[in-house]
Amino acid sequence: MFSGLLLTSFRVIVSLFIQYAIGAAVAWFGIVREADLRGFGAAMNTIFVPLLSIVALGRGLSVELFVSDGWVLALIGLVSMFEFAAIGLLLRLVALPSPAFRRPFVVAMALPNVVAIPLSVTQSLCEMGAFDVEFETAAECVLRARALVFMYVCFNSFNVWVVGFGYLAADDISLDVRAVQTPGQDRWQRARALALLGGKRSVALFRRPPVLGVIVGLIIGLIRPVQEVLFAPGAALLPIGQALSALSEGAVPIVNLMLAFSLGHKLRALKSWRELLGSKGAGISPRTMVTLTLGRMVLAPLCHGGVIYAVLGELPPSRLMRVIVFVEMAPPTASMVVVMLHLAKKPRSAQLVAWAIIPQYLLATVTLTLTITFALAVTEW
């Protein structure tokens, strides 16, 4: 079993590395320019990520699944983001990142790759027969795994695009705050102006397409007649459901390519390949790089895994659900952080995050395999 798990983990990581290599090469040779990345980020934000949420939740979710397993996963996903962010804030005191990388450092700790890698790992485990007792076919297992993975990130979508994005774009928000504070205002006028600004910002953040995509996906998944009219065989609106499904399949690869494009532009700026392990002059010191890598790949999973193991007996009995909880804590930083930084008009910070993810993926071959092995061992029926 261990050799099979090692091969599964290795295949997942190699597949991602190949995607990154292709995208980095395209950017390196100038086919995709740095100015183009905001356009790619806008496409991800307005089309692909919302559709992925709509299809995954709309097809695989149900009221029964939400009541039995879904809400627990969503709650754990919500808590884990704040837990990882707290660890990031503490580690920042050790890492001493440059001023431009202080906020991205925390977000890189807080947001692991909770979609692409868990989807790949659970699909492989389903096909290997790890959940045969629970499901009759591998296809049924994969469909359930996809719904559960997106339930884990369901509540977090609000945090990613409201709390996380707001934190990264805090400089722009500060400028807006200073802009509404004009000379001659009294205390109440200033408070009213700030309240209006806060309301405007909050509405704008909650109206982001990824957040709306989660809301629409939940509505479709939890209302069976709507779900069936879009995705059931022979349904009246099945062509629409099929079109949405086809477009959603491109979301994960395009997010990976966004990271790769940023990485390619960053690599062009490096003076030596030795700087891959960190370079203070390039924006990330070796100390910051090592702290982020070990924090994201070792410390955070150990802390979170200890808590999950302590309450394992209180979780729903589904082995698939329990394995997903462990797998979700182990991946490297999400490629979506790079997309968010481009949307926040911080391309240099996006390059730094793309660069910082490289050693995490190298270490993930070992840490992810150990996590999967541990998860299967403690959840064995």
N, C-alpha and C positions, 0 to 999 in steps of 0.2 A: 504493500500500500504506500509506503513512504517513497519508493522509487517512482510510483505513478503520480504522487502528489508533486514530487520534485519536477517531473517532466511537465505536468500541468502548469505549475508556476513558471517554469522556464519558458514554455511556449507563450504564455500571456505576456511576460516581460519582453521577449524577443519580438513578438508581434508589435508591441507598442514602440520598441526601439526602431523597428524598420519604418514605421510611420513617421517617427521623429526624424530619422535620417533623411527620408525623402523630402520632408518639408524643409529641414535645415539646408539641404543642398539647393533646393529651389530658391530660398532666400539668399544663400551665400552667393549664387551666381547672378543675383539681381533680377530674377524673373518676377518675384514678388517684392515690391519695394516697401520700405518701412511706412511710407505714407498710405499704402494700401491696407494696412492692418486694421485701421479703424473701420473700413468698409466691411472687412471680414467679421470684425467684432459686432458690427451692427446687424449683419445677417444672422449671426448666431443668436443675438439677443432678441430679435424680432420674429424669427422664423423657426430655426431648427430646435433650439432648446424648448420653447413653448410646445411645439408639436410633439417632441419626445415625451414630455410630461403628459400631454393630452392622450396620446396613444397608449403609453404604458399603464397609466391609471385607468383610462377609459375602457381598455380591453380586459385587463386582468383583475381589476378590483371588484369587490361586491360588498354588500352590507355585512354579510356573514364573515367574510375575510377581515373586514375592518374591525368588527366587534371582537373576533377571536385573536387575531395577531397584529393587524395593521396599526391600531392606535398605540400599541405598546412599542412597536418599531419606530413610529413617528415621534413618540415621546423620548425614546432613547436617543434618536438622531438629534433632536432639539437640544437635549441636555449635553450631549457629547461635544457639540460645537462650542458651547460656552466653557466646558471643561478644558478642551484643547486650547481655546483662546487664553484661558487663565494660565495654563502651563506656558504658553508662548510669551505672555507678559512677564512671567518669572524668569524664563530663560533669556529674555532680552537683556536682563541685567548682567547675565554672564556673557552673552554673545557680543554685546556692544556694537550693534550694527550701525552703519553710517546713517545720518539723518534721513536721507532719501529712502532708506530701506527699513526704517523703524516700523512703520505701519504694515508694509508688505510682509515683514518677518512674522508678525503676529497672525495675520490672515493666512499666511502659508502654513503656519502651525495649526490653525483652527479648521482649515478646509482640506481634508484629504480627498483623494479621488474616490468618491463614494458611488460612482455610477459605472464607469467603463470597466474597472478592474473587478469589482464585485459581480457584475453581469457576466464577465468572461469566466471567472472562477466558478460561479454557481452553475453556469451552463456546462462546463467541463465536468464538474462533480455529478451533475444530473446524468450526463452521458456515461460516466464511469459506474453508475449504479449506486452511488452513495446514499440515495434516498428511495431506493426501490420499495422499501417497506411502507413508505408513506404515499407513493404515487404509482399508478399502474404503468405509465409510459414516461419516457424521458421528455417527450414533448409537453406533457402535462406539467412535469416538474419545472421545465424551463419557463413556461408561461407563468406559473405561480412565483417562481424566483424573481422574475422581472417585476411583477406587481409588488412583491415585498421589498425589493430594492428601492423602488420609487416611493413606497410608503415610508421607508427610512428617511428619505430626503424630502418628504412632503412638507413638513413644517419648516424644515431648514431652508427651503426655497425663499421663504419670507425673510429669514435671517440673513441669507446670503445677499439678497438684493436690497434689503432695507438697512440692516445693521452693518453687514460686511462692506457693502458698497459705500454706504454713508461714511464709514470709518476711513476708507481709502480716499474718498473725495472730500475729506474734512477741510482741506486747505481752501477749496472753492467755497465751501459752506461758510468758512470764517470770513472770506472776502465779502460774501453776501451780507453777513451779519454786520460787518463794519459799514457796508454801503447804506444800510437802512438806518444807521445811527447818525443822523445829520445834526449839525450844531443847532442849538436853540430848542431841542426837544426836551420836554419835561419827563419825569419818571414814567408817567402813564403813557405818554405818546411813544416812548421808547419800548415799553412793554408791549403795547399794541402792535407796533411794527415788527417786533421779534416774533410775536405770536402768529401774525399773518405769514411771516416768512417760514416759520416752522410748519404751519399747516400746508402751505404751498409745497414745501419740500417733501412732506410726508405723503401727500396725495400723489406727487410725481413719482416717488419711489414705489408706492403700492400699485401704481398703474403700469409698472414695468411688465412687458410681455411675459417673461419667465414666471412671474408671480401669477399673472392672469392665466397662464397655461396650466399651472397647478390647480387653480380654482375650477377651471373648465374640466380638467381631467377628473377631479373628485366628483363633480356634478354628474358627468357621464357614467363614471364607474359605480356610483351609489344609486343611480336611478336606472333600474334594469330595462324598462322600455326604451329609454334613450340609448343605452348601451347596445341593445339588440338591433335597433333600427340602423345603427352605424356599422356594427362589426359582426353580427350573426350571419351565417351562410344564407344567401338568398335574400338578405334584407333589402328594403327599398333604397336605402342610402348607402349600400355597401360600396359602390364605386368611390364615394367620398371617403369612407373609412379606409379603403385600400390606398387612396391617394395620400391621405394623411400618414398612414403607416409607412409608405414608401419614402416620403420626404423625411420622416423622423429617423429613419435608419442612418441618415447622413450626419446626425448631430454629433455623435461621439467621435468619428474620424475627423470632422472639421474642427472640433475643439482641440484635438490632438495636433492637428496641423497648425492651428493658431499658436500653440506653444512652440512648435517646431520652427515656424517662421521667425518668431521673436528670438529663439535660440540661435538661428542661423545668422541673424544680424548682429547678435552679441558676439558670436564667435569671430566674425570678421573684424571686430574691434579689439580683440585680444592680441597682445604683443607676442605671447608664447603659449603653447599648449599646456605648459606647466601651470598656467593661471586657471586651468579648469578646477583645481582644488582650492581656489580662492586667491584673490589678489586685492589688496587694499586699494591700490590705485584704480582698479577696474570697478570698484563699487562694493565688493564683498570680500572681507578679509578671510584668511583661512580659519580664524577663530569663529567668525560668524557662520561660515559654511559648515564646519564640523558640528557646532552646537545645533544648528537647524536640522542637519541630517540625522544626528543621533536623537535629538528631541522628537522629531516627527516619526522616525522609524523604530525607535527603541523605547524611549521614556514614556511617550504618550500611550502607545499600545499596552505597555506594562501596567501603567496606572489604571487605565480604563478597563483593561482585561481583568485586573484584580477585582474591580467593583462588579463587573458582569459575572464573574465566576462566583462571587460571594452571594449573588441573588439569583443564580441560575435556576435553582429549584422553584422560584416564584414566577418564572417566565412561562408563557404558553408552551405546551409539550411538543409542538412541531419541531423536529430536528432541523429542517431546512431553515426555519425562522431563527433558531438558536445559532446555527452556523453563520448565518448572515450577520448577526449581531457582532460576532467575533471578527469576521472578515472585514467589516466596514471600518474597523478601527486601525487596520494595518497598512492601507495603501499610502503611497507618496502624496505630496501636495497635488491638489486638483489643477488640471490645465485651465479650468474656469477662472482661476485667480489671474492668469495672464490676460484673458478676455476682459475681465472686470477692470484691470488696470488700463487697458487700451481705451475702454469706454470712459474711464475717469480722466482721460487725456494725460496719462503718465507712461509713455512708451518706454522710457529708460528703465523705470521700475519694473515694467513687464519683462524686459530683457533680463534683468537681474533675477527675477523669480524663475524664468525659464532656465537660466544657467544653474540656479541653485537646486533645481529638481534632478539634475543629472546624477549626482552621487546617491540621491535617494533611490532612484530606480536600480542602480547597481547593487545597493544593499538590500533592496526589496526581494531579490531572488532568494536570499536566505531567510529574511524575517517573515516574508509572506508565506513561504513554505512551512516554517515552524508554526505560524499562527493557524494555518489551515489544518495541519496535523494535530495541533492541540485542540482545536474546535471539534474535529471529528472524534477525537478520543474522549472528550468529556461529555459529548452528546450522544455517544453510542447507545443504542437500545439493547 
